[in-house]
């Protein structure tokens, strides 16, 4: 493999680490664009990763068609918004890539001949054979690359007998399947990480680690089969997907391919779920300092343990500062046998830092997961979850030493019932309007437990009653039931104590004062009601700003990644392949290409700062005008219809006079052309 030159050039106006994004739509110089794609592939570190495994399999170094040539071809084809087909790959590599670029990537195979209409028949037949041989070599080399990281024991593309399918499932151990899946996810996420590394260092360091999780459907080029069918599907790694909240289809009983929802969309599809971790903002008032990129992904069967795969993506993001082979632990930038450089280079050099962990926004599909599968692993990785709740999770959901847990936040047990059930009244019973609901959420603040410190574990929190004062000062009365906060006076609410159903382990005697009211502080361990707990009060102003800002990045990515006119990852026609490994690699390349397009759009609108090296997008938002009330449909009835109704009802019909073309007053002066036209008309009529 030929190492690339350093990215620092005299003409570059940006600091070290900046890589201009590919612009296939605007630039006709494919040589420059391909060199930029090579930079992305070089940042990924996948070339030495695959070359070591191919050398182990083939017994010799890779020649003719190199790993770098294959990866650059796939990513370049995705950048051109072309389908992920072998024919497109061969056409891109041998007919749209120059000889110098192929030589730099180590591709020594002679390109297939280009056929013209005037060529003889023997020449056309020879060109066809050369193209088929080039496609066969590309297909075999790509399969050899994916074989060591394919977690599936089945070869896709063939329908297997059910008994043979079950025997192959039992033959491969779960440990080997998990190990290969880890390698596959590492390969896909290294491509996404490489697109992130093309940003300037100062721009990347301005990100505080906030992410948004979401799952989207990825179709497969195969038809689904039921479990009662004697034959399996040609893609045994895929499963049925249902259009509901968790997309889970436990059995194929009841699957109706003709079923549609109220919008006419199909209820059932066959494919995979793609877990995405998307970079976002936690403050809507801040200017856009970095683009919304997909930083992590993994593919799995729809609805099967989404929390496990989501935490695997987050764990991979937190471990990317280790620039080593995930299987052997060898460094990626040096060949262990010869000690020579492999071509991989991190743009930050020795100053490689771990990705920060900030706020993590997720929808209700993750809230319903068990506490040991999602909530605790997310907090152990350093993230602070922001969750939305289902209807069954509104209101009072637990207590601990007298504290009550209302929608993820610990409150004083004396909080009135109207405040406890504010969300139920607004979203379930619909008995209050939004203005009153916001006022009740604001009125919860005096009853919110105060955080004083931590226990032995940093995630064990010591909570203090809101009526307690600051340590070392004069303390107000400990019993908040004896006073009525000003927020309740404004809402005209009665001062009623919320009656708790005391648990036996919390009080020694029935009816005894809760422990939080008797002692100075109480300790809540890290697993105490951790499934629904979050650090910000639900539907509070801070929660709404952070949660909706992060979720908006999800909608933006889905709008481009799932659009057939842009990326179209959910359309199986864009990548007519089967199998988990090939589908994951092609989907990762398509998402990486979309990341590069977002970076290019960000550069077009951003302003460079010479002081701190950051880039900021100051595009102002269009002010939303005042909504004009739409007229009633009845106002558009023709006059005859209205008059008929008046006659039937005993009224007098009326007819609307046509509006004059000109307002009353002196007519506008006649132009010269109008005068000439009038004179000619008058002359003809005489």
N, C-alpha and C positions, 0 to 999 in steps of 0.2 A: 504493500500500500504506500502510496506517495503522500507524504505529509504536506499539508497546506502551509502556505506562508502565513505570517502573523496578520491579524486583522487590522493592525495599525497602518494606515496609509497617510501620505502627506495631504491628500485631498479630503480626508475625513474630517468633518466639522465637529465630530462628537468624540467624547473621551473613550478610553479603553473599554472594550466589551460591547460596543455598539455594532450591530450588524444590520444593514439596511434590509428590510423585508422584501421577499420576491414580489414582483408586480407583472405577472404574466399577461394581465389584461391591458396594461398600458405600455409596457416595454416590448420592443421587438428584438432586442439584443438578448437572445436566449443564453448566450455564453455567460453574460454577467449574472443573469438570474439563476442559472444552474450553479454557479460558484457560490451564490448566497445560500442555496439549498444545501450545498456541501458543507457550508459552515454550520448549519443547523444539525446535520447528521454528525459532524465532528463533535459538536457539543454534547450529543447524546451518549457517546461512549459505546454505542452498539457495535461498531465495526470490530474492535478487538474482542468483544464478547462473543460474537458469532464466528469470527475467524478461528478462535481457539477451539471451538466445538467442531467446526467443519474439518479442521486439521486433525482432530482426534478421530473423526469418523472416516475421512478419506485417506488418512495416512500421509498426506502431503499438503503443502500450502495451496490455497485456492488460486486458480489461474483461469484465464479466459474470460470468465464472468465473475467479478469480485463482489464481495458483500457490500462494499460502498456503492458500487454501480447499481445493485438491486435496491438498496434503501433510497438512494437519490432518485431513482426512477419512480418508485412508488410514491414518494412524497412529492416529486415534481408533477406527476400525473394528477395527484389530488389537488395541487395548487392550480392546475389548469381546469379544474372542475370536470375532469373526464372520469368515466366509470372505471372502477378497479377491475380491469380485465387484462388477461395476459396479452391479448392482441394490442391493447393500448400501451402496455409496458414496453413491448418490443418496438412498437412504432416510436415511442418517446426516446428510447435509449439509442436506437440505431439510425433514426431519420430526423429527429428533432434535437439531438445532441451532437455537437461538433466533434471532429476527430481529436482535437487537442484535449477537450474535456474527458472524452472516453479514455484517452491515453493517461491523463492525470489520475483517473480513478482505477487504472489497471485493467480496463476492459480491452482485450486484444483480439477478440473475435471479429471477423470480417463482417460488416453489415450486409444484410440481404439486399439483393438487387432491386432497384426501383423499376416497376413495369410501366411502360408507356403504351399508348394505343398502337403505335407503328411498329412495335417490336414483334419479331416472329414468334411462332407458337412455341418452339423449343426454348426460347429465352423466357417466356412466361412460365412454362412448366418448371424450369430451373429456379426461377425466382420464388415460385410457390414452395418448392422443396426447401430452399434456403430459409424462407420465413417459418415454415413448420419446424425445421430443426432448431432455429433460434428460439421459438416459443417453447419447444420441448425442453431445451436446456434451461431456460428461465424457470419453467415450472418445476423441473427436478431440483434445481439449486434452491428454489424457495421452499420446497417441501423438506429438503435436507436441513435448511436453517430452522424451520419450525418444529422438526421432529423432537429435539431434546427438550422443548418447552411446551409441548402439547399435553395438557392434562387428561385428554380423552383417550381411553383404551381402544376406541373404534376409529376406523378409517372412514371419513365422511364420503358421501356420494353413492353409497350402496344401501339398499334396504336389507336388513338382516332378519333372520328368524329370531323369534322372541327368546328361544332357549339359548341360541348362540350369543345373543345380546347379554343375557343374564350371566352366562359363564364368563364373558370378557369383563363384565363389571366386577365379578368376584375375584378374577385373577389378579387385578391390579390393586395393590394395597392402598388404603386411604392416605397413608403417609406419603407415598410416592405421588399420588394425585395432588395433595396439598403442596408438595415441593415444586412440582411442575407448574401449578397455577401461580405460585409465588414468582417463579421466573418469568412466566408470561406477563403478569401484571407489571413486573419490573421493566420489561422491555417496552411495553406500551407507555408507561409513565415516564420513561427516560426520553421518549420522543416529545411528550408534552413539556417536560422540564427543559428540553433544549430550546423550545420556542420561548419560554420564559427567560432563559439566559441571553437571548438576543437583545433584550432590553438593556439600557444603560444601568450600571451598578447603582447609581443614586436613585433611579426610578424604582428598582427592585427593593431597595432598602426602605423606601417610603411606605411600603405595604406593611401593615401591622398584624397580618396573619388571619384576618377575618375571612371566612369561607361560607358558602352555601351548598347544601347537599340536595341532590335531586336525582331521580331515576327516570330514564326515558326509554322508549321501546326501540329496538333495533330488529328489523325483519330479517329473515333468512331465506335463502333461495331453495326452499324445500317445502313440501306439503306435510302438515301434521297428521299423525296417526293416533288412534286411541290405544289404550292399554289392552283392550280386548282383541285388537287386531293381531293376527299371527305374524305380521311383518312390522318392523319399526320404520320410523321416518328415515329418509336419506340423510338427515342432519340429526343424529341422536342426542346432541348436546342441547338442542333447543327444546322449548316447551310452550304450552298455550299461555296466552296473555289475555286478561279480561279488563275491559274498560270500567274500572271502579277504583276505590281508594287504595287498595293494596295490590291489585293486579294478580292476585293469587288464584290459581285453579288447581285444587287438590287432586281431582280426578277428572277424567274426560267425560264422565257421565253428565249430560246436560249441555255439552258444548254444541252450540247451534251457529253454524257459519253464516246463516242468513239473518241472524238477530242483529238489530240496530238499536241505538239509543234514540232519545228525542230529537237529536240533531241529524239523524240519518247516518251516523258513522257506525262502522262494524264493531260489534261488542267483543268479538273474539279474533285474535290473531295468533300466528305461530312465529316465534322468534326468541329473542333474548332481551333482558333488561340491562341497561347500561347505567351504572352508578357514576355520577359526575360530581367532582368537587370544584367549585367555581370561585374564582377570586372576586371579592366584592368590597363594598364600603360599609362601614358601620356608622357613618354620619352623613346625612343627606346634605348638610350645609357646606361640606368641604368640596373644593373643586376636584375634578377628576384628575388624579395624579398618575394613574396607570390604567391600562385597558382591562376589561373583564375577560380573563382567559380561563380556560379549563386546565386545571393544574393536576388533576388525577382522575382516573377512570378504571373501571373493571366491568366485565360482562359476566352474567350469571342467568340462571333460569328465573323467569319472572315470579316474584312473590316469595321465593324461597330464601329465608334468612337474609333479608336486605341489610339488617344492622351489622351482621358479621362482615359482609363485603364492604360496607361503608367505612367501618373502622379499619379494615385492611387498607383502604385507600388513604385514610388519614395517617395511619402508621407509616406507609411508604413515603408520604410527604415529609414526615418528621425525620426520616432516616436518609434523606438524599444527600446530606453533607458527607456521607461516607462514600468516597469515590473508589469503590472496590467492586470486584465481581461478587454478586450476592451468593454464589454457590461455593466458590473456592476462597474468597477473601483476598485474592490477589489484586494489586492496583491496576486500574484500567489504562493509565498513561504510560506504563512501562511493560515491555515484554519480559516476563520472568526468566526466560531461557537465555536471551541474548543481552538483556539490559538496554535495548534500544527503545526509543520513543515510538509509541503506537499511533500517534496522530491525534489522540484525545487530549484536550486541554480545556481546563475550566477557565472562563473569562476572568474570574476573580483571582486567579493565581493561588498563592498560599492563603489568602484571606477568604476562605470559604466558611460561610456561616450557616447555621441551622435555620430552617424556615421558622418564623415566629408562629405561635399559636394564639389566636384571638377568639372572637365571637364565632359561633357556629349556628347558622340558621337552618332548620329542617322543617319539613311539613309534617302532617299528622301520621303519615305512614311510619315514621321513625318513632313518634311518641308512643305508639302502641306496642313497641318492642319491649322485651323483658329488660329489667334494670341491669342485669349482669351482661347483656349482649350489646347494649348501646350506651346507656347513661354513664355507667362507671368507666368503661374503656375510653369514652370521649373525654371525661374529666381527667383520667389518668394521663392522657396525652397532652393535657394542658389547655384544652378548649373549654369555652364557657357556652353551654348550649342555650339557644333561644328556640322555644318550642311553641307550636300552636296545638290546641287541644280539641278533642272530639266532644260531642255533647255529654257523653257519660263522664267526662273528666272535669266538668264545670263545678264550681262551688266547693264545699268542704269535702276533702278527700283523705283526711287523716289527721292524727294528732300525735304529739310527742312531748311528754313531761308537761302537759298543759297547753303547749303551743298548738295552734290549729294551722293546717296546711290548706290554703285556699288558692287554687290555680297556680301552684308552684312556689308560693311565698309563705313564709311563716308569719303568723299574725297573733296578736293578743287574743285570749279566749273571750274577752268582753266585747269583741267587735259585733255590732248589731247584725241581725239576720238579713236586713235589707241590703247591707253592704256585702255580706257573704254570698248572697244569691243574686248579685247585680247582673252578672253575665248570664245566668239562667233566665232572669226576667227579660233581658234584652234579646238573646239569641235563640232561646227555646220557647218561652212563653210569649215573647214579643208584647209585653205589657207596658214597657217604657220606651221612650224615644232615645235617639243617640245622644242628645244634649244631656238628658238626665243620667244616662249611663256613664258618660264621661265625668260628670260631677260626682257620681258615686265612686268611681274608680279613684278619683282624686281624694275623696273623703276617707279612703282606706289608709292613707299615709300615716295619720297619728297612731294607728294600731299596728303598724309594721314593726316586727322585732328588729332590734339593733344588733349589729355584729360587733363583738368586742375583740375577739382574738381567735386563735386556733389551738387545737390540742396537739397531741404527739404527732399525728398525721396532719400534714398541711390542709387536708380537705375535711378534717374534723373541726367544726365551727362552734364557738362559744357565743350563745345568743343571750341578750339582755332584754328585760321587759322594757317597753317604750316609756314607761313612767319612771324608770331609773334615771338618775342624773349622771353626770360625768364623774368618774372616780376622782376623789380629792376635793369635791365641791359639795355644796348643800344639795341634798337630794329632795325632790318633790315626793308627794305621797306615792307609795308603791302600788296602790290599788287604783287602776285607771277607771274602775266602775264608779268611783265617787265623783268623777268630774265629767263634763260634757264638752268635747272639743268644739272649737268654733266652726269646723266644717259641718258638723251635724246641725248646728244652729241655722246655718245658711240653707241647708236642705230641708229644714223643718222635720227632722226625723225624731222619733221617740228614743230616749236613752234606755234601751232594753239590752240586758246582758244575753249573749248567745249561750244557750244551755249546752254544755258539753256532756257527752256520754263518756264518763271517765272509764279508762281501761283499768283493770285490776292491778297491773304492774306499775301504774303511775301513782296511785294513791293507796295508802295503807288502810284507810277507812273510807267507806262510801260517803260521798258528799264532802269530802275534805277539800280544802283549797288546793288548786293545782300547784305543782312544784315550782313552776316558773313564777308564780305569785308569792311564794313563800321564801324562795332563795334569791340570791343576788343575780345568778346567771345559771344557765343550763348548757350542757354539751350535747350536740347532735353529731353523731358519727357520719362518716362519708356515705354509708349505705342506707341511711335513714330516709325513707320515702324518696330515694334518689331518682326514681323513674320519672316522676312528674315535676321535680324541683328544678328551678332555674334562678339565676342571680338577679333578674329584673322583674318587677311586678308586671303581671300579665295585663296587656292593654294599657299600660301606662305610657306616658309620653316618650320616655327613653326606650322602652320596649318597641313601640311602634316605629320610631326613627330607625333603630338598628335592624329590626326584623324585616321591615318592608324594604329598606334599602338593599339588604342582602338578597331578598327574594326577587327584587327587580332584576338583578343580574342573571338569575336563573331564567326568567322569562325572555330576556334578551338573547341568551345563548340558545334556548329552545327555538326562538323565532328564526335563527339563521342555520343552526345545525340540522333541524328537521325540515327545512324548506327545500323542496326539490330544485328550486331555481338557484340555491346557494350551495348547500352541502348535501343534504338529503341522506343522513345516516340511517333513517328508519326505512328507506326504500331499498328492498333487496335487489332491484334492478341495477343499482349503482355499484354493487359488488356481488357478482353472481358466483359466490363461493359458499362452501359449507364447512362446518367444523368450527370449534371454539377458537383455535389458534389463529387460523386465517382471518376469521371475522374480526377478532380482536385487533390484529395488526392493521388490517385495512381501515377499521373504524378509527383507530388511534391516528393513522396518517391523515384521514379526512378531518378529524378534530384539530390536529396540529396545523393543517393547512388553513382551517378557519381561524385559528389563533394568529397565524401570520397575517391574514387579511385584516383582523382587528388591530394588530400592531401597526399595519400600514395606514389604516384609517385614523388611528390615534396620532401618528406622526404628522399627518396632514393638518390636524386641527390643534396640535399642542404647541406650546411656547417654551423655548429652551431658556433655562436660567444659567447664566455664566457664573453666578456666585456659589451655588450649591450643587450644580449639575443635575438638577431635576427638570422634569417636563410636566407641564400642567395644561390641561384642556380647559380653556376658559369660555367654551361655547355657551352663550346665555340661553336659558330656556325661554321658549316663547310664552309670553304671558297669556293666561287663559282668560278669554273674554267672558263677559256676563252672558249667562245662558238666556236665550230668547224663548219664551214659552211658545210651544207649537200650537197652532190653531186647531180647533176641533175639526174632525173630519166632516161633520155635518155642515160646516161653513162652506165647504167646497161643492155642495149640491147645486146642480143647474137651477136656474130661475123657474123653469117650467115645473120641475119636481116640487119646489117650494110652493108655487101657486096652486098646484093640484091639492096639496095638503091643506092649504088655507081654504079652498072652496069646500073640501070635504068637511072641514071643521067649522064651516059657517063664516069664514072670514072673507075679506075682500082681496082679490089678487092684486099684486103690484108688479111692475116691471122695472127692472133697473135700467137707468139711463146710461148709455155708453159714455165713458169718460172722454172728455175732449183731449185731442192730441196736444194742444197748446194751452197754456193757462190764459185766462181772460186778460185782455189788454191789447196793446198795439202789436201787430204781427212783426216778426223779425224782418229786416230789410232783405229785398230780393237780390240774389247774386247775379253776376253777369251771365253765367251759364243758364241759370233758371230763366232769365229774361229772353235769351236767345231761343230756348226751347219753347217758351210761350209764344214768341213771335212766329216761329215756324208752324206751330199748331194752329194759331189763328189764321195764318195765310192759307193753310190747307182747307180750313172749314169755310172760307169765304167762297 
